[in-house]
Amino acid sequence: AQQTTQRKHFNSLKNIGMNPPLAMRTPPSRNSSREDRKEMRVLQESIQMNVDQEHLPDNASYSTVLSSAHTDAITKTPQRGNVSVKLTSEQQTARTIMSSICCSEAYNAHIISGTRGIGKTFVAHNAVQLPLAKKTFTDGIVWVGLGHKKALSYDDLIELYQVICSQVFPKVKKSISFDSVLYVPSKRKDRSEEEAQDEKNAMLHARDIMSKNVAQKKNVLICLDGIADPADIRYFQFASDSSSFKVKCRVLATVIRNDKMPNVRVKLWKLSAMNTVQSRDLFIDQLSTESRHHPDFISTYSESHQFCHGNPLCILSLSQMINDKLRSNSCSSLKKFVSKFESAPVDPKMKSYIILESAFSHSSLGDSNTKLAWRCFAAFACVFSRNRAFRPFVPNSPVRALFRAVISRISKMIDKPRAIDDATDKILDFMVQNRILNRIDGFDEKLFPRILYQVSCDIYQEFGVELSANNGTKRKLNTLFINEYTTMFNGVSAAFGSNEIDFYMLKFLPEHSLKANELEDASLTLQDMRFIEERFYYMGIKVGCKKHIDDTESLVARMKGNRAAANLILVKSYKSCTRVIENQYQRKDSKMELDKEMVTDVMWDLALSLFKENFVAEGCRILQKALELGLGKSDSIGLESRMISSLLKTSSDNKKQCARAIILIGSAMAQSNTKLRDALHLLNNGLSTLEEELGNSSLELARARVYVGEILYRDFKTYQRALQMFRGALPIFMKELGEESEELFDAIILIGKSCIHTGDLDTALEILKNISPKLKGSIALDVDIKVGYIYIIKGNNDKAIEVLSKAKSTTTDAGIIERIEQLINKSRAQQGSEGRYTI
């Protein structure tokens, strides 16, 4: 019996394109490696541990396995998938994947690939729920929903890292700092190859920081559900600095395409479509008894599942839609649907769209509620979809409140609360039955059970977003839940209190107002001190202020046509924010947890956002207020109080003056080695503003480039970028100042020095040799020493001694003479050896 069962598992795995697990293959011989025998033993133990798990009821909760929260990028693991258990041969595929993750040291990342709706998330979810996973990854499992949207940018990666850290270290309030990564993302859409490479290098640098702070300290499994670009998985392949220490952190990801698959320690698991027998079994199993015995079953839709091409999601959606149609006696529309469905493209996404459109039209809800259901789902997708997580886990109460608001606004039942409740229940039941929304079990912080909804598949979520994408629907949705958002939602008595409704309102209200193009509502909301205070209380001052800054910057970006009004809103919004922080910090009975370092960072973030928009005086006022409150010393910001006071008179109308001030602020921060990444951002921003105001051929812009280049050379040690700055200024100096100007000579010397650090010794030697005869005094002496140093590196010791001896004869400074003599001695010592000095 055991051999028969194993044979069935083996054949079913071959049908879906998977290799059988080790337990189904030939047992290891005595000559096999110790690692193979260990992997076999652990796998057999895991299969034995799972015997009792298979008999758990479908609604058994595993929510305690994963630690998670309702955040933008990270969600709970789905409690139900969208694929039949038959597809994976009773979770055997999941066991095979998890045994490889836990037992094999050859791979630190595993990728499950397949088309949309094939069951990637289902298999990954089953894998992380296995006892072997809980036993191996003792520090927890983190689930990240990405949604197949786009390749990760630097900002996306940093945000994901921060959220992962908050889950791995839930009790640590201070987040990991990535300020040592000296990279500022370019705002241009048409980035050069060099800029793209700079971003990749910065992301790899951030990965190294993450490795030291998380991967080497915790034994965790990171599940990335829906990576758009498989190459991005390398940013989660953490390594150790020590060869004796093995990083236990592992990665499991799901992808749609595998054309850019990395080949370094990554194992690919490809899910194939169901075969004909499996497809029919799943289709028949999901049909109701009434549907299977209907007179038109054989003639109309008995073979319609074949046009799903083995996609489990399409088959499930099709069977549920047929059940709904026959319950509502819509046989004629079902026949029209079958003919349309059979001629549709093979793309599973388009197939699912056709099924959903048919499900929403003439459904069992009846004609009166069909349009309401359509509008409710569009509103749900618009309100509760996250930027980077397509599968939101939403508490019951805000979903019911949203649906009530939609129904009461566009139906004739506005004065009949009971009728609205009945319609809400019908629509929710309809969406759950048709797998558009899934209802899952979860627990809050007090271990009190409550109901959560989730969008069961990316395709469903995209369908809802597409419904709410056109302008007509946006305007209607705006009248539904934006204009009267507060009164509508807070007027509903939620089953477990209104806290969840308030949280969603405080977090997403300005963002959704912007999506609906209601700029005035968004601006008034962002200036409302009561709204800001409640947002900070619910979200925390650090996260809440970041969200407030993002919303305000998005509003300003949308108001480019009316720059004066946008600037006024920006300043007023941050003034209100500063007042709230000041009031809460000074109050002894404040509800918020505040400390000096946190509040100082928050006020600096507000000032930095103003500096980026050329509001120097307004930003300095916020910093001055922080210093007056004793929140931080000037060295924690990197600016002297005297400088802050002097910049208060900078007029925001004079962009050139603001650009000069911003460059000055950035340089002061760089020299004090404080907030270097922000300093780099300000330097780049000031230069770009000067370029817009003065043009590329301006002498002042050339001088600013040399000034910034010196900072990059001296303080940031980014020699390649400094070299670009110096070379950009050279033609303007030659044209405007002539070939004998001192500024031109200084720029040429800086180019030569930069070439030394970039490794281009021949160019550096040629430049410095040619410029040396034109120089005088200490500058000429310094250049001669550099030339001698290059000769030493290149191994030309005779020439090095000649140049250095000549330089020594031109100075009487004891310190410089000692330095030159050391170089001469090194060169003489090198003359008798074959080795060379290297950079």
N, C-alpha and C positions, 0 to 999 in steps of 0.2 A: 504493500500500500504506500509506503514511504517512497519507493522508487517511482511508482506511478505518479504520485503528486509532484515529485521533482521533475519528472519528464514533462508534465503539463506546464509547470512554471518555465522550464527551459524553452519549450516551443512558443509559449506566449511572449516571452522576452524577445525571441528571434523575430516574431511577427511585428513588433514595434521598433525594431532596429536597435535593440540593446544587447550587450554581451551578457551572458549569464553570470551570476555571482560566483565567487570562488568556491562556495560550498557545493555548487552543482558541477564543478569540474573534477578532474581526476585528483584524488588526494595527493598531497605532496609526498615525494619519496624521501628516503633518508639523505639523499644527496642535495635536496633543496635547501635554500638559504634559511637562516634562522628568522629573517624578517618575513619570508613567505609563510613559514609555519606559525609565527606569531599572528600574522594577519588572519590566517585560517582559524586559529583558535578564538580570537576576539570576535570574528564574524559569527562563528557557531554559537558563542555565548550570547551575542546580540539577538540571534534568531530565537534562541531559547527564551530570552527575556521578553520577546515580543509575543509569545504564544497567548498570554493572558490579555495583552493589550488589544488583540484583534477582536475580542468579544465585548469590548466596551460599547455602549450605545452611541448612536450617531451624535447625540447632543452632549456628549461628555466634554467637559471644559478642560482645556490645556492652557488656559491663560496664565497660569502661574509659572509656566516654563520660561516665558520670555518677559524680560523687564522692558517696558516701553511706555510712551506717553503720547498724548495728542500733540504732535509737532508737525512742522511743515514737511520735513524730509523723512521722518521715521515713524512707523506705525506698528501696530500689533500684527503678529502673524495671523493670516486668515485662518479662521476656525473651520471653514468649509471651502472646498475648491470648486472648480467647474468641470471636473472630469470624473467619469465613472471609475469606481474602484477596480472594475474589470480591466481597465486600460493598463494598470500597473501590476497585474497578477497579484493582488492582495498585498500591495506595498513592497513586493520583492525588489522592484527597481530602486525604490527609495533606500532600501537596506543596502543594496549593492553600492550605491553612490556614497552613502554615509560610512560604510565600512572602509571604502577607499580613502575618504577624507580623514578618518580617525587613525587608520593603521599605516598608511603609506607615507613615507617621508619624501618620496620622489616629487610629489606635487604639493604646493601650498595654496593652489586655487583650482576650483572646479567650475566648469561652465555647462549649464543645461541649455541646449539650443533647440529651436523648433519654430514652426509658424505660429501665428496668433491663434489662440484657442486650443492648442494642442495639449496643454496641461502642464506647462513648465512650472508654474507657481504651485500647482497641486502636488507635483512630485517633490519639489523643494520643501514644501510645507510638511509633507509626510516624513521627509528625511530628518528634519530638525526636531520632529516630535518623538523620534525613536529614543528609547532608554539609553542606547549607546551614545547618542549625541549628548544627552544630559550628563552621562557619566564621564565623557571625555572632556567636554568644555565646561569645567566647573565654575567659571566666572560668568557664565551666561551666554545667551545667543541674541544678537542684535539683528533686527529685520529692517531693511531700508527699502522703501518703495520709490523707484525712480521713474517708471512709466514709459520707457522707450522713447523719450522726447528728443533729446539732443546729447551730443558729446559733452562731457564735463568741462567746464571752464575752471580757471583758478579760483574764482569766488565761490562757485558751486562746491568745489572740493573742500575748501576751507570750512564752509558751512556744514558739509556732511561730517567732516572730522570733528567739529565742535559738538555736533549732536551725538555722534557715536561716543565721544568722551563723556558727555553728560549721562549717557546710559551705562557706560562701563564704570564710571566713578560718580554714582548718584549723590554721594554725601559731600563731594568736593565742590564748593561754590565757585572757586576761581578756575576759569577755563585755561586751556593750554594756549600759550602765546606763539604766534607764527610771525611776529614782527621782524625776526632775523632774516626772513625771506625778503630781500630787497627787490620787490617786483610790484609794479603798478600796472594793472590791465589797461590796454589801449582801448579807447572808445571808438576808434575807427572800425567800420565794417570791413573795408578792404585792407586787411593787415598783410604786411609783408611776411615772407618766409622766415626772416630773421626774428620778427616779433613773435610769430607762432612758436619758434624754437625757444625763445626766451621764456614763454609761458610754460612750455613743457618742462624746461629745466627748473623753473620755480616750483612746479607741482611735484617734481621729484625731490626737491629740497624739502618741501613740506611733508612729503612721505617719510623722509628720514627723521624729521622731528617727531612725527607720529610714532615711528618705530621705537624711538628711545623712550617716549612717555607712556605709551599704551601697550604696544605689541610685546615688548620685553617684560612687561609687568603682569599682564593678564592672559589667561587662557580662554579665549573667546572665539566664537564662530560668527563672522559677519556675512549676512545673507543680503545680496544686492539684487532685488527683484526688478528687472527691466532695464538693464544697461543698454543704451543706444549703440555705443561704440565698444566692441569687445576689447579693444586695445586699452581702454580706461581701467581695466582690472589691474593693470600693473601698479596703479597708485594705491592699491590695497594689498599688494604683496610685500609685506613688511619683512625686513631683514635685520640681522643682529650684527653689531660691531665685533663681537667676539666669536671666534670659530668654535669655542667650546660650549657656547650657549645656543640652544635651538629655540627659535621662536615658535610658540605653540598656536599662535593666531592663524586661523584658516579662513578662506573665503569661498562662498558658494554663490554663483551668479546665474541669472537667466537672461538669455539674449534671443533676439529674433534671427539675426543674420550672423554668420560666422566667417565672413570673407576676410576680416582683419584680425584673425585670431592670433594672439601672442603665442610664441612657441617656447617660452621659458617657464618651466615648472607649472604649466597649465594643462589640465586634462579636460577633454571635451566629451560630453555625453549628449548625443543627438537623438531626440525623440521623433519618431516617424508617425505617419498617419495610421489610423486603425484599418485593419483589413476588412473585407466585405462581411465576414461572419461577425466580427466584433461590432461593426457598425450597426448591423441589423439587430443584434442582441440588445445593444444599448438603446436603440430606437424603440423596439417593441417593449422593452422593460419600462421606459418612461411614459409610454402611452397609457391612458386610463382604460379601464375595462370597457367603458362606453365607446371609446374611440376604436378599440380593436374589433368590436362587434358591430360597428356601424355599417350600414348597407353599402356605402361608397368607399369602404376601406380599400378593397382590392382594386377597384377601378380607378380611384382618384389619387390616393396618397400612400399606398403601401410600399411603393418603391422610391418615394421622394427622398429618402435618406441617402440614396446613392449619389445625389447631386451635392451632398455635403463633402464628398471626397475624403471621407474618413476623419473629418475634423470634429472632435467630441463636442466643442462648444456649439457648433452649428446644429449638430444632431439633438442636443439637449434643448436648445432654443426652439428648434422645429417641432419637436414632440410636444413641448409645453404650449406652443402657439396653436397646434392642431387641437389639443384638449380644450383650450379656451374657445376656439371657434365653434367646436361642436357643442360645447355647453351653452353657447349663445345662439345656436341654430343658424349659423352663418355659413351654410354649405356652399352657397353660390360664390361668396367672396373667397372661400377656401379653394375652389376650383380655379378661379382667376389667379390666385396667388401661386398655385402649383405650376401653372404654365409660365408665369413670369420667373419663378424661382429656377425652373429647369433651364431657361435660356440665359440666366445671369452669368457673369464672369466667374472664374474658378476662385478668385480672391476670397478667402474666408471673411475678411472684413466687410466686403460688399454683400456677401451672402447673409451675414448677420444683420446688416442694415436693412435688407429687404424683409427679413423675418420680423424685426422690431417695428418697422413701419406698418406691417400687416397686423402685428399684435395690438398696436395702439388704435387701429381703425376698426370699428364695429366689433369691439371686444365684448366680453361678458359684463363689462361695466355698464354697457348701454350707451346710447348716443349722447345722453345728457352729461355723462362723466368722462367720455372718451377724450374730448378736448381738454378737460380739466387735468386728466392724468398726463397728457402730453406736456401741458404747461408746467405742471408740478415737477416733472422729471427734468425739464429744461432749467427750471429755477434751482433744483437741487444741484445739477451739474455746474451751474454758474456760481452758486454760493459756496458749496462745500468742496469743490475740486481744489486740490493743492497745486502749487507750482511744480513740485517735483514728486508728488505722490498721487498716482491715479486711483489708488484704492483707499479712499478715506474711511475711517471708522468713526461714525457719527452717533452720538447718543440719541435715543428715541425722541426725547422732548423737543430739541430744536428742529428735527425733521417734521414732526407733527405740527409745530408752530408755523413753520414755513408753508406747509401744505394748507393749513387753515387760512393763512394770510392770502395765499394765491386764490383759493376757492372763494373766500368772502369778497374778494375784490372783483372777480370777473363772473360770478354766478348770481343768480336771483335769490339765493338763500341767505343773503347777508344778515337778515333779521331773524334767522332760524338757526340758533347755535346747534341744536340737536341734529338738524339736517346736515350741517357742515361737518359735524363729528362723524356721522354715518358715511358721508362721501369720502372723508379722509381715511377712515378704516377700510373702505372698499378699495380705494386707490392703492394704499399700502399693501393690502393683501394681494391685490392683482400683481403688483411689482415683485413681491416676494415669491408668489407662485410661478411667475414667468422668469424668475432668476435675474431680473433686472436689478433688484435690491435683494441682498441676502440678510437674514436676521441672524446674528451671532450672539453667543453668551460672553459676558465679560464681567469684571469685578472692579469696583472703584476702590479708593484708598481705604475705606472702612470695611471692606469685604462685604459690601451690600450688593446683592445681584441687581443688575439692570440690563436692559436690552440695548444693543448697538446694531446699527445698520452698516452695511458696506456695499459698495458697487462691486459686483462679483467678477468683473472682467474689464480689462483695458478697453475692449471694443465697445462695451456698454457705456463706459465713461466718455469715450470719444464721441459716441452717438449723442449723448446728452449735451456735450459741449457744442457739437455741430448744430443742434437744435437752437441753442441760445446764441449762436454766432451772428445771425443776420441782424441788421439794424432794427427792423420792425419788432422782432422778438425782444431785443434789448430795451427798446422803449417801453414795451408792455411790462417786461419784468421790472423795469425801473419804477413804474407806477404801482407795482405790486408790493415790493419790499424795500425800496430805498427811501421814498419820500416819507413813509410812515413806519419806518423800520422799528424805531424804539417803541412806539405805542402798540404796534401790531404784536411784536414779540413779547414784550413785557406784560401785555394784557392777557396772555395765555397762562393758565395755571398749569405748570409743568408737573409731571408725576413725581419728580425728585427735586423740586425746587427750580428756580430760574437761573441758578448759577451757570449752568451749561449754556443757556441761551445768551446770558450776558457775556460770557467769555467769547463766544463766536461773534457776537455783535462788536465787542471792543476790539477784537483782533482783525476782523475782515471788513468792517463797515466802510472806512475810507477807500480801501482797495476796490470794493465792489461799486462804490459811487463813481470812481474813476472809470471802471469798466463800462458803466452805464452812461458815461460822458456827462455826469452831473458834477461839474467842476465846482460850482458854487457851494453845493452841499458838502463836498469833500473839504473845501477850504474852511467853511464854518466849523466843521467837525474838528479839524486839526488845530483850530485856534481856541476851542472850547476847553477851559481849564478843568471843568468837571470830567469831561471825557478823558483828558490826558491823565488826570489823577486816578480814575478808575482803571484805565488801561495799565498804568504802572503797577497798581495794586494787584491786578489779576495776573499779569504777565511777568512781573518783576521789573525793577527799574532798568536793568541793563538790557534785557531783551525787549522790553516795551519801548525804550528810547530808540533802539536800533530800528524797530518796526516803524516808529513815528518818523524817524529821519528818512527811511525808505519811502514811506507814503508821501511825505512832503516833497522829496526830490522827484518822485514820479509825477506829482501834480505840477511842479514847476516845468518839467520837461514837456508836459502836454500843453502848456500855455506859452509856447515860444512866440506866438503871434502877438501876445500882449505882455511884453517883457516887464513893463512897469508894474502891472498888477501882480505878476508872478513873483517879482522881487519883494513886493509889499507883503504878500502872503507868507513867503519864506521867512522874512524877518519876524513877523507877528507870531507865526507858529512857534518859532524857537524862543521868542520872548515868553510866551505862555508856558512853554516847557520849562524854561529856566525858573520861572516863578514857582511852578509846582514843586520843582526839586528843592528850591530854597525854602519854601514853606514847610515841606515835609522834613527837611533836614533840621530845621530849627525847632520843630514841634517835639515835645517830649513824649506825647501820646500817639506818635505816628504809627500807622498800621504797617508801614513798609520797613523792611530790614535794610538799613543803610549804613555804610561805613565810608570813611574818608576816601580811601583809594577808589572804591566803586563810583562814588559821586564825582570825583575828579575826572575819572575816565569818561563818564557820561557827558560832563560839561565840555571836555575836550572834543568829543565826537560831534557835539553841536557846533562848536566853534570851527572845527575842520570842515564841516559841511558848508558853513558860511564862507570860509576862505576859498573853497573850490568854486563858489559862485561869485568870487571877487568882492565879497562883503567883508572888508578888512576891519573897519571900525566896529561893526556889529559883533564880529567874532571876538575881537579884543575885549569888548565890554563883557562878554560872557566869561572870558578868562580872568578879567579883573575882578568880577564878582566872585569867582571861585577863590581867588587869592584873598579877597576881603573876608570871606567866610572862614578862612583858615583851613580850607579843604585840602590844600596841597601847597608845597613850596614851589618857587619858580623852577627849581631844578627838576621837579617831577614832570613839568610841562616842557622844559627845554628853552624857555624864554625868560629873560629878565623882566622884572616889573617895570623898570625904566623904559625898556623897548615897547612893552605893551601900552604904556601911557603915551608914548610919542606917536604910536600908530593910531590912536583914537581919533586923530584929526583927518585921517585919510578919507577922501570923498569917494563914495561908491560910483559916482558919475564919471570920474576920471579913471578909465580902465588902465591906461598906461601907468598911472601912479599906483593903482591897486596891484598890478602885475609886479612892479618893482618891489612893493611891500611884501608880497607873497614870496618872492624869491629870497628876500631878506629873512623872512620868518623861517623858510626851509633851510637856509644856510646856517642860521643860528642854532636850529635844532640838530643839524648834522654835526656841527662843531662840538655841541654838548653831548653828542652820542645818545640822544633821547628820541624815541619814537621815529626811528630811521625810515621806516616804510612810509609813514605819513609825510616825513620831510621830503622824501623822494617824489611823492605825489604832488606836493606843493611846488617843488622846483619845476617839474614837468608842466604843471598847470600854468605857472607864471610865464614860462617860455612860450607856450602855445598861445597865450593871450597876447604877449608882445608881438608874436609873429602875425597874429590877426590884425593888430592895430598898426604895426609899422611896416610890414612886408618883409620878404626874405632878404632884400638887398640893403636893409638898414644897418648903419654902423652901430647903433645902440644895441640892436639884436645880436650882432656879431660879438660885441663886448660881453653881453649877457651870456652868450653861449660859452665863451672862454671862462667866465666867472663860474658858471655851473659846472663846466668840465673840470675845473680845478677842484671843486668840492667832490665830484665823483671820483677823481683821481686820488685825492688825499684822504677823504673821510669814508667813502663807500668802497674804495678799492675796486671799482668796476672800470677797469682800464679800457676795455673795448668801447664802451659807451662814451667814456671821456675822449677817446681818440676821435670818435665821430663828431663830437662837439667842436674840438679844435680844428679839424679839417673843414667843417662847415663855415668857420669864421675866416679861414685863410684867404679865400678869393676877395672877400669884402675889404679886408685890411689892405691887401695889395692895391685894390682899385681906389679906395678912399684915402689911404694914408701914405701910399708909396712903398717902394721896396726897401727903403732904409729906415723905416719907423721901428721904434723900440717895441711897440705892441706886436708888430709882425714877428720880430725876432723872438719875443716871449712865446707866441703861439707856436712857432717852429720848434723851439726848444721843448715845449710840452708835448708836441707830437713825437719827437725823438725819444723822450723819456717813456711815453706810453708804449711806443713800439718795443722798448726793452722788456716791459712787463707782459706784453702779448706774445713775446717770443720771436718777433721779426727783427733779429739782430743786425742783419745786413742793411735794412732800411734805416734803422736807428743810427748805425755807424756812419752811413753816408750823409744823413741829415746833420748830425752833430759835428762831423769833420768839416763840412762846408760852411756851417754857421759860426764855428769857433773863431776864425780870423776877424769877423766883423764885430766881435764882442769885446768888452773891456771890463776890468775890475773883477769883482767876486763872481759875477755871472759867467765870465769866460773861464775862470778857474773851476767852477762847478762843472761846466761842460767838458773841460779837459779831463777831469777826474772820471766823468761818465764814459768818455771815449776810452780811457785806459782800462776801466772796468770791463767794457765790452771786449777789448782785446784779450783780457785775461780769460773771459768765458770762452772765447773762440780758440784759445790756445796759442795765440801769437804773443808770446811772452816778451820777446825782444822789443817789439813795437810798443807793448804796454809799458815796459820799463822806460823807454825813451820818452813817451808822452807824459808819464807821471813825474819823471825827473824834471822835465821842463816846467810842469805845473808847480812843482815844489819850489822852484827857484823864483817864482813870481809872488810868493806870499811870505809873511813873517808871523802869521797866526800859528801858535804852538799846537792848538787842537787840530787844525787842518793838516799841518806838517806831520803830526803823529798818524793821522788817518791815511795820508798818502804813503808814508813809510810802511805801514801795515800791508797796503796793497802791493807795494814793491817787493816786500819780503815774500808774500804769497806767490807772486809771479816768479821770483828767483827759485823758490822751493819747487814750483811746478816745472821749471825748466828741466830738472833732472828726473822727472817722472812722466809716465804716459797718461796719467789721469787728467781730466778737465773739470773745471767748475761748471756746474749747471745751475740754471735758474730754479 
